């Protein structure tokens, strides 16, 4: 086997290892950040109390069965217990940007709530029917994630393209194209 250029082959091999390492790190950070973004999660009940350790902006999400036509009839309130300040949210599936669909469930973002103080908050779900089973439903408070997610996906794409490019360049050094 004739190598076209040994220094270029070594450089492409080093670039391959660097991009492979960066790709693995980027994917691991994405998975870790997705786990850490959830601040609180609980069952869908009429009222539940949560305690926040710091003031921050939160996204209210609900996880429900994939086909839940009753979802539009529900209303949500998040009230700071100390001040009584209330934020009201409702589900609008037409404008629900960022809905994530699983095999049997969907996670629907309802909106952003700013918790101005650390402390106790009350989440109320208005319109629950006593005859309906809500055991597969969750109410989730999450840190905002869209900007971070976009940057991490761009980083993963960049690393994957670099990995592929360095592999193709190394193969080109090992197996040069025949002319003629």
KANORHU-V148924 format. One record per backbone hydrogen bond with DSSP energy under -1.0 kcal/mol. NH is the residue of the N-H (numbers start at 1). CO is the residue of the C=O. If there is no record, write none. Layout:
nh,co
NH,CO
NH,CO
//
This chain:
nh,co
4,173
9,5
10,6
11,7
12,8
13,9
14,10
15,11
16,12
17,13
18,14
19,15
20,16
21,17
22,18
23,19
24,20
25,21
26,22
27,23
28,24
29,25
30,26
31,27
32,28
33,29
34,30
35,31
36,32
37,33
39,141
40,141
42,139
44,137
45,43
48,123
50,121
52,119
56,115
58,113
59,142
60,111
61,140
62,108
63,138
64,106
66,104
71,68
73,70
74,71
75,126
76,89
77,124
78,87
79,122
80,85
81,120
84,80
87,78
89,76
97,95
100,107
102,105
106,64
107,100
108,62
110,60
113,58
115,56
119,52
121,50
122,79
123,48
124,77
125,46
126,75
132,129
137,134
138,63
139,42
140,61
141,40
142,59
143,37
149,145
150,146
151,147
152,148
153,149
154,150
155,151
156,152
157,153
158,154
159,155
160,156
161,157
162,158
163,159
164,160
165,161
166,162
167,163
168,164
169,165
170,166
171,167
172,168
173,169
174,170
175,171
//
